[in-house]
């Protein structure tokens, strides 16, 4: 039997520093891979996500993009879209081709536009628009949610909002904490976690602290005790929630994530009101790390 091979690129997303940000593997020409093979490849890379670029169903769109964690397919995620658009932009620029503005990715959650900013022939950053307007779902008991993170109820700030399931394409529990000291003490408690989550499709917790009026510091955890160094979909959801609470027409936030785990990430998030509700987007830069061919 002849081996099949597929080209791959890895990069770090939401950072300008290699080995910072959130790692991503991209297979730019994934046509011919089965669902089971995509899942196996994602498990082999063992990054938080791996993306597979396929021909679009609609030729007016750029590509169909499928996103897999090591255990399942995701309908939408932030850093995979930023990284995939950046890889495709790098390759088009190397061939002397014009870039679509925006890239339009067909995904399970809907159509995701990603705009790539180029200066002097180099990609500076990419910005995605989340595929769905803000959904505010279940509110959670602050004490129970604090227990999931091995914190006390006094560590959870509820002045602006109680812990709440929030989504702009992928659901997360969003919770505000009292300060950086509380953020640094987080340690997921699986027993408490199982008593509280999942709720309304959310099984992950995005905790943030207001460092200043327009700057947040955040951490994101899953039930499996995994911490994500940069979570674009959760950042967009939290930004949309904060805009909805503020009553303003638009907000822009700078979000630092991954600091405590030694992979500092920088995310620029925006949210605005449109005819469908509250929309959100997130932007950031990428750096290349590896490339090669994967055999099947």
Secondary structure as UniProt FT lines:
FT   STRAND          5..13
FT   TURN            18..19
FT   STRAND          22..27
FT   TURN            31..32
FT   HELIX           35..45
FT   STRAND          50..54
FT   TURN            59..60
FT   STRAND          63..68
FT   STRAND          73..74
FT   HELIX           78..94
FT   TURN            95..96
FT   STRAND          103..107
FT   TURN            108..109
FT   STRAND          110..119
FT   TURN            120..121
FT   STRAND          122..129
FT   STRAND          135..139
FT   HELIX           142..148
FT   TURN            149..150
FT   HELIX           153..155
FT   STRAND          156..157
FT   STRAND          164..167
FT   STRAND          171..177
FT   HELIX           180..184
FT   HELIX           190..196
FT   TURN            200..201
FT   STRAND          204..212
FT   TURN            213..214
FT   STRAND          215..222
FT   TURN            223..224
FT   STRAND          227..228
FT   HELIX           232..246
FT   STRAND          250..257
FT   TURN            259..262
FT   STRAND          265..274
FT   TURN            275..276
FT   STRAND          277..284
FT   STRAND          286..295
//
